[in-house]
Structures are given as structure tokens and as C-alpha cells.
Amino acid sequence: MKVVPQLADSGLRIVDLSADFRLRDSGQYPSWYGYDHPRPDLLEKFVYSIPEINREEVKGATLVSSPGCMAITAILALAPLLKEKALGVDRDHVVVDAKVGSSGAGGKPSLSTHFSERFSVVRPYKPAGHRHSAEIEQVLNTLSGEKVRVSMSAHAVNMVRGILVTSHLFTSAPVKPLDIWKAYRSMYEGSYFVRLVRDKQGPFRLPDPKLVVGSNFCDVGFETEERTGRLVALSATDNLIKGAAGNAIQSMNLMLGFDEKAGIGMAPLHPV
């Protein structure tokens, strides 16, 4: 945020991968990030870019903020379910559980990121109050037209690249799988990078980070639990691609009028 205001004033098109311009409400920065935003006037000019959700808005943007990796992975699974009011999802209790590989730990080494400490762990590192909750709520509030409350937990796992997000929602009445399929297909029709995964057999019946590594794909799937009225939405991304640089390039392509898939349409690297 020290550099972008000068660049923005010059008229350059910008895709920012930091968290500095992701939230539209400057009043949220003290509670989630611990500081007052120095340029609240710029926040409303930035488009929070998830092309599968706001493609047309991104096309006309000059200033774009690319989401956090856990946020975009969760949002792509949750957005259709919160937008479709007929599904009857409880908006006060949306639980997001993220399992994150070491590439989500940032660029600064620490004791917890050393291989010997990272290997063979499932380590809760932010079980409550994760800052990506604010991004998720911001998008879901807009799509649903109502206030959504997200409870998020994050875990570091023994994986180099990738994120698996398991989100738990509760519905007022049993939901048919066909209606859930329709919600996803309605929102993501024509979206090359979102794949719906829900197979009846095989080792990868639902989204798995292993199947998206090296690609800009987000795999989305779901299961229902009629007994408890629970809807489980699952999503997987490579947090270095769809969770970071890939989504930024996809956004840039749209801003410049290029093919959305230019430079990032490659297949995943499975098996790795």
C-alpha cells in the first residue's frame, strides 16, 4: 500500500496480490489486520477479482485485487450455495476448514516451516479469527443479499502445494443433490477453470489438491447428510496458481481483452 497509490495515480493497470486492497470497508482493517488503512479512497476503486463470479466487472477494471488463496478456494465452493436462496442455507453458521500445504506459509522461513518440523503434521495454526474470513464474508454478503457469518479454521499439513477446503453448511430442509448441481452449473457455466467433481467410485471421488497441482483449476464437489441437514462443500486448488499468480494472470487477461486462458490453460501435473 506504500507503492500502489503512486502507481494508481499514474493510470497504470494494476493487479495486486497482497491483502492491502481486498476489503472495501476501511473500518475492517483495524480488526482484521491491526492498522488503519492509509488510503480508504482507493479501496472502493479496486475490484476484488474472482473471474468465475464477477468476470464482466474485472473486464472493465483498472485496479484489481486478487484474493487470498484460502479465500478464493472457499468462495468458489460456497458462492453458488449462498446465492441460491431456494437451497435454504443457514447464513449464520457457515464453517470453513482449510488444510494448507507449505507453499501457503509465505516467503519468510521460521521454525514451523523447516522441513523437519513440517513433515508428518496436521497442525492447527489459526483455528479461529482467520483474516480470510473477512474476504469470504464480503463476497457472500454481496451474492446472497444478506449478512453471512463465516467461522474459519486453518491447518498446516504435510503437503508442499495445494489447499483443500471443507465447508459445512446447514439447511432448513433436506436438499436434493440435483438442486445443488443446478446451482453450481448455473453460476459456473462457461467457466473453464472450475471443474465439478463428484464420482461414485475411484480413488479421487471428490476434490483433492493432488489433482490440481500446477494448474489454475479449482475442483469443487459436495456431499449431503440428510440426518443432520448438513451440506458439505469441498474445493481444491494449487495455492501458487489459482490461489495466487494464476488468478492474477487470468484477471490481467480479462482486463487487457486477451483470452482468459492465455498462458494458464495447462493441465495439472498429476501424478506428482
N, C-alpha and C positions, 0 to 999 in steps of 0.2 A: 504493500500500500504506500510505500515511500516513493516508488518509481512509477507505478501505473498512472497516477493523476497527471504527471507531466506528459506521459505518452498519450493519454486520452485527450488532453487539451490540444495535442498536435494533429488530431484527426485520424491517427493510425487505427486500424482494426486490431483488436486485442482479444486473445483467448487466454484467460488467467486460470492457472491450475491450483493456485493457493486458495485458502479459505477466506481471504480478505474481502471478497465481494460476493459471497454466496448468499448472505442473508439480506433481504430487502429492508427489514426493520432494524435501524441502527440501535434501538433500545435493547436488542437481544445480545449485542456483543459483550457488554459487561458481564452478563450472567453466564454466557457460554464460553467466552474467550478471555474474560478478565481485563478488558480495556474498553475505553470509549473510542468509537470509530472516528478517525480524524476527517473523513470526507463522506458524511452521510448523504450529501447531494449526489454522489456518484452511484450509490447503491441502487437507487431506483432506475438508473440508466443501464445497469448490467442485466443481461438476460441469463438466467440460470438454465444451462443448456443440457437437456436430455432430448436429443432429436426425435426419438420414438414417441415423445409426448408433446413437444412443442416445436416441431420441425419448421413450421411457417414463421414462427416468431424468431427462430435462430437465423433463418434466411435473410431477414431484414435487419439483423443486428450489427452494430459496430463494436459493442463491448459485450463480451460473453464470459461468464464464469462457469468453469467445468466442475461438476460435483465431486465430493469425496467418494472414495472407492466403495466403502460400505454403504454409503447413502444411495448411490446410483443402483447398486446391486439390489438393495431392499426395495427401492422405489419401483423398479421395473416389475417386480413381483406383486407389489401391493396396489399400484395405481389403478389397474382395471377393476379390482375388487372393491375399492373405496369409491370409485366413480360411479359404478353401477349400483344405484340405491336399492334395486329390486332384490339384491342378494342379502340385504338386511344385516350388514356387518356392524357390530358394536364399535362405534368410533372412539369410545373412551378407553378401550382396552386392546391396543394393538401391540403385541410383543415381538420384538426383533432380536434374534440371537445370531450373532456373526462369528464364524470361525475363519481366521485370517492367517495366511502364510507370512513368512518372514519378510517378503518384499513389501508388506504393508507396515513395517516397523519404522519407516523413514530412513534417511541417509546418514544419521549420526549413530555410530556404534555405542553400545552400552553393555553392561554386564549381561543384561537379559537377552541381547541379540547375538552374543557369542554362540557359535555352533554347539559347543558342549552343553551350554545352558538351555539352548532352544530345542535340542534334539529330544524326541520322545516325550513331549509335553502337550498337555491341553491346559493352558494357563489362563485363567480369567484375569484380564488386565484392566478392564473397565466395565464392571458388572452393572453399574448404574451411572446415570448422568452423562452418557457419551455425547459429545458435541454434535455428532452427525444426526442426532435425534431432531435437532432444530431444522436441518435441511429437509429431512423426511416429512416432518410435520408441515413445513411450508408448502411443499408440493401437494401433499394430500389434502390440506385445507383448501387449496385452490380448486383442485379437481372435484372434491366432494361438495364444496359449497358450505361445509360445516367444519367446526373445530375438531381436529383429530389429536388424540393423545397417544404418543408413542413411548413405550418403555423398551430400552435397548441395552443389550449386554454384548460385550466383545471378548473373544478368546484368541490367544495366540496358540497355533497348533503346529505340529511338526510337518510343515509343508513349505516349500520355497515360494511358489507363486500361486495365487488364487484366493478366492473368497467363496464360502458357502454361507448363505443367509437362510435361516429357517425362521419364518414369521408365523406367529399364531394369532388367529382372529377368531372371534366368536359371533355366531349368527343367531338372530331371533327365532329362526325356524330352520329345519333341515334344508340344505341347498343341494340341488341336483348337479352332478358333475357336468352335464351338458350345458347348464346355465353358466358355469364357471368358464368352460371352454369358449362359449359365445362372448363372454366379457373380454377374455384375452384376445380372441381373434378380431373382435370389433375394434379394439384400440391399436393392435399391432399389425393389422392388415397392411401389407406392403413394406413392413419394417424388416429389412434383410437380416439385421443383426440380433433379432430376438427369435429364439427357437423354443417352441413348446415341447417339453419332454415329459412324457408320462406313459411309459411302456409297461406291459404286463409281465414281461419276462426278460432275462438277461442280467448282466452284472450292473448295468447303468440304467435302471428303470426310471430314475429321477435325476435332476440336475446334479452334476459332480464337477468340481473345479478341474479335475484331470482332463476333462473333455473340451475345455475351452482355452487351455494354456496356449499362449502365443497368438491368440485371435481377439477380435473385437466383439465376439458373440457374447450374449447373455442368455443362458439357458434358464427357462422358467418352467416350473411344474407345481403340482398341488396334490393333496390328499384331503379327504373329508372324514370326520369322525362324528357320525350321526348321534351316538350316545351322549356326547357332551356338547354338541353344537359347535364343534371346533373345525375350523378350516385352516389347514397348514399349507402355506405358500413357500416354495423353495426356489432359490435363484443362485446361479453360479457365474462368476466372471473371473478373468485374469485381471488382478488389480493394477497391473502395469499397462494394460491395454484399454479395455472398456472402462476400467476404473481410473484411468489417467490419460496417457498420451493418445490412445486410440480414440477416445471420445472427443478429445481436443481436436484431433485431425478431422474427425467426422464433422465437428462443428465448423471448423475452418472451411472445409469443402462446401458446406451449405452457404456460409457467408460469402464465399467467392464465386458461387454459381457453378462449382465443379460437381462431378458425380459424387454422391455421398460416400460411395465405397472406395474412391480413389486412394490407392496406397495402403489400404487397410482391409481389403477383401479376402485376405489369405485364410486358408483353412487352419484349424488348430493343429498343434504339434503332437497330438496323441499318436502312438504311446510315448510318453516321456517318463 
